[in-house]
Amino acid sequence: MAMGNGMLGMMGIAERGGLGRAMKGRVVRARRPLLDMVRSVLHRSGGLKLAQLRRTNVILMFHEIAPEEAEALRELLRYLARHFVIISLDEMLQRVAGKQPFENAALALTFDDGLRNHRRIVYPILRELGLPATFYVCPGLIGTGTIWTWELACRIPWLEASARRELYETAGLGPEADPATFVQHLKGLPVAGREAVETEIRVRTPDFSLSAKERDLYELMDWDDIRELDPALITIGSHSMTHPDLPQVDDNRLAREITESRAELERRLGRPVVDFCYPNGHHDGRVLAQAAKVYRSAVTTAVGCVRRGDSAWALKRIEVGTDPVWATWALALRAG
């Protein structure tokens, strides 16, 4: 079944189950032997000492954590806690504002997208180790059965082969592209065109259902999951209502996505929500100004450490995954 030139024109521009993990702007980890050797040497030789000597303060970014990664995450957090003080986002913001000194190397942990594996895998580990973290969630998607672009990438392999090829070729990606690559392309389209394509793909995959593996990775927390998170340990922040690319939406939708998401989270949870995470990390002056009206902070996906005097609404982060070698590399060399 062909996709249709009219719908594909709105874009401006594998086999089932072959989604991969190159989602959400994740760092592509091409395991080149020489580079891996350098990273391993840096890790074994105490590369985190570089970050400690600089009194580096970093907000770490995580996304999905698979069940088989639970032990790796536990060991990573133990490893990081031996070299850094793990502090709450609130304390990190106090340091940025100059209300607390940058007297030691510190990390704040953040987890994006409100995934169920954050409740089932991450939260028990954080509670066991006594480590605070911030979870950013999209209240407008909870209970809808929609998991935005991740769901779309899972749906694409369900299209007939001819429709899938046409989808990739029209996007200028070539017939050998994969769903993750296409979704990254889709994120750069105007919101109206992107949402039209998403709707078309959903219509053309009526029998779609997530596999058990996909559910483990991408299913969202429900309201009961979020209410079970101890407020003394877990800060809840907004990730917008529905995860659009905010610089592309009009003023009315921008206000809804930023303002109503806070109101809905506070109404449902009965706890203050004062921190924000830009979807895909994307923001411009207009988006930042709106976020600053509603929240005390907003994090991006720009890579780097935080320093005194940084804008509280354009905070940098570093994504490290669950591998201590990669964490050492990222913190030692990318947090300067």
N, C-alpha and C positions, 0 to 999 in steps of 0.2 A: 504494500500500500504506500503510494508516494505521499510525501509530506505536503506538496502543493506549493507552487511558486509564490502565490500571494502571501502565505504565512511566512515562508522563508525570506521573502523580500523585506519583511518587517525587521529582520535581523540586522540589516545594514551590512551587510557584509559581502569486532570484539565479540567478542563472544559474551554471552550472558554470564554475569558474575565476575567479569574481568575489570572491575572498577579500579583497583589499586588504591594507594593511599595519598596520591598527590593532590589533596584537597585543601581548601581554606587557606591558600597562600603559604602552604607549608614549605619549609626549606627543602629543596630537592637534594637528597643525599646520594650523590653518585659515588659509589664506593671505589674510587680510584686507588689502587694499591699504595702508591707513593704517598698520596695525601693522607690515607688512613694510617700509614706508618708514622708520619710526622705527628698526627693527632695523638696516636698511642704513646709516642715518646713524651709529648707534652704532658699527657695525663700522668704517666708513670713518674715523671720528674717533678711533679708537684706544680703543675701549671696554674692551679688555683691560687698559689702564693702571689702571682702577679696581680690578680684581682684583689686579694687581701691587702697587699701593700698599697694599692691605690685607694683603699677604703671604698671599693666599688659598691654602689647601691643599684640594684637591678630589680625590675618587675619582670618575673618570668611568665611566659605565655604557654599554655597547654590547650590542646583541643581533645579529640577523642582518645580514650585509653581502652585498648582491647583487653578482654579477660586474660589473655596470655601475657599481657604486659604488666599485670598487677605486681608481681614480685620484683620486676625490674624497676617499677616506679617506687616501690617501697625502698629498695636499695639506693636508688638515686637520691631520694629525699634524705635518707640517713647520711649518705655521702655528703650532700650539700650542707646539711646541718652541722657536720663536723668542721666545715670550713667557713660557714657564714652564720650569722644570726638570722633566723627566719622570723620576719615580723609581719604584722597585718598591713593591709593597704592603708588603713588609717594612720598607723605610725609612719609609714613611708611618706605619706602626704604631710605629716608634721615636720619631717626632715626637709622636704622640698620647700615648705613654707618658712623654714628657718626657726621653727619653734622647738626643734630638737636637733642636737648636733649630729653630724656625719662622723661619729667617733669610731665606727667599726664597719666592716663589710657586711652588708645585709641584703636579703632577698625578700620580696613579696611574691606570693604565688597567685596566679589568676588562671581560671579555666573558662573558656568561651563556649557559648552556644547552649548551655543548659541541658546537656546530654544525660541520658539515664545512667550511662557508665560513670558519670561523676558521682551520682548517688550510690551506686552499687559497688564500685571499685575504688574510686578516689576517696570518698568521704570516710569509709572505714579506716583507710590507711592514715589519713590526716588525723582522725580521732585517736588512733592507736599511738601515733607519734607526737600528738599534741601540737600540731602545726596549723596556724591559721591560713585561710585562703579566701579568695573572692570568686564567686561563681556568677557569670553574666548570662542572663536568660532573656528570651523573647516571649513575653506573656501572650501576645496575639497568636502564637503558634501552638501554645499548649492545649492539648485535647482536640486538635483539629485533624490529626493524622498526617499533617504536612511537615516535612523537615527541610523545606526550601531547596536549595541547590543540591544538597546531598541526595535527597530523594530523587531529584531529576536525573542525576548521574546514574543512580540505580535503575531508573526506568528506561534509559536510552537503550541498553542491550535488549530490552523486550520489543523494540521496534523491529519490523521486518528489515532484512538486510538491505534491501533497495532504499528504503526510507532512511536508514541510518547512514548509508553512503551519501545520499543526497544532502542530508543534514550537514555532514562534515564538509563536503565539497562546496556547498553554498557558503559556508563560513570561511572558506579559503584555507581549510586545514588539511585537505587531502583525504583520500579514502582510508588511509591507514591510521587516522587519528583514533583517540579513545575517549570515553565519556568524560574523564577528568579534565582532559585538555579542552574539550568542547565547553564544559562548564566554566572554566577559567575565561574562555573567550566570551561567553555569554555575560559574564559579570561586567564586561566593559561596554555593553550595549545600553542605549537609552532605556529607562525603566519600562516604558510602554511596550517597546518591542520585545524586551526580555520577557516580560510577563505574558505577552501574547504567545511567544514560542513555548514557554513553560506550560501554558494552558493547552496548546495544541498537542504537546507530547503527552500530557496526562489524558487527554481525550483519546488519543490513539493507542494507549496502553491500558485498556479497561480491566484487564485481568491481572495487572501488576500486584505483586505483594513482596515485601521485603523478605530476604532470606534470613535465617537465624543469625548468620554472621553479620549481615547488614544491620539487623536490629541491635545486636550487641554494640555496634560502632556508632549508629546514628540516631537511634530512637531518643526522643526527648523525655525529660522528666515530666511527670504530671504534678498537679498542685500538692498532692499528698507527699510526694517525694521531696518537694522543696520545703514543705512545712516541717519535715522530719530533721532538717539540717539545723544543728545547734547554732543559734545566733551568736553565742560566745566564741565560736570557732569559725563559722562561715558567714561572710558578708555576701549579701545578694545585691547584684548590680543589674542595671538594665542593659540590654543589647539591642534596643529598639523594640517596637511592637512586632514587626514581621521581617526584619533583616533585609530591607532594600538597600541599594546603593544611595546613601543619603544626599550626596552632592547633586544627584540627578532628579530628585523629587521636587515638587513645587512647595511653596511656603506653607500651604495648608497641611499637606501631608507631612512635611518635615515637623511641624509643630505637633501633629498627632503622634508620629513615631517616637518623638523624644519625650513629650509631656505626658501623653496618655499611658505610655509604658510604665512610667514611674507611678502614676496614679493607680493603675491596675495592679501592679505588684504590691503596693502598700495596702490597697483595699483587700486583696486576697490573703496576704501574709500577716498583716497587722504588725509590720515592722518597717522602720524607715529605709528607704532606698535612695541613696544620695550619690551613687557612682555609676558611670556610663562607659560603655565600650562601643566604639564606632563599628558597624558592620563592615567586614573586610578591612577595617582600619581606615576607610576612606572618609576624608573630611576636607572642607575648605573653610574660608572665613565665615561664610553664612552659617554653616553647620556648627562650627565651633561656638559662634556667638549664641546660637539657640541652646546648645548643650550647657553653656556657662550660665544661662538664665535659670536652668532647672537643677543642675547637679553641682556637687563640689569638685568633681574630677571626671576626666574622661581619658581612656587609654587608647592608643593607636597600635598599629603593627610596625611602625618605624622602629628600626633596630638601634639599640643603644642603652646606656645606663641613664639614671636620673640624677640630677644635680640640684643643689639649692638654687632657687630662683626660676626653675623651669615652669612653664605654663602648666597649671594643674589640669588643663583641658586638652593637652597635646603630649601626654606622657608616653615615652618610648618604652618598648619591651624587648625581650629576647626570648625566642622559642628554642627549647633545647631538646625536646623529645624525652626519651627515658634511658638513654645510653650515657653513662658517666663520661666516657671518652669524648662524645660530642658535646656534653655539657661543659667539660673542661675547655675544649676548643672555643666554644661560643663565649664563655665568660672571660677567658683569658685574653682573647684576641678581638672580640667584638664589643666589649663593654668599656673600651677606653675613651 
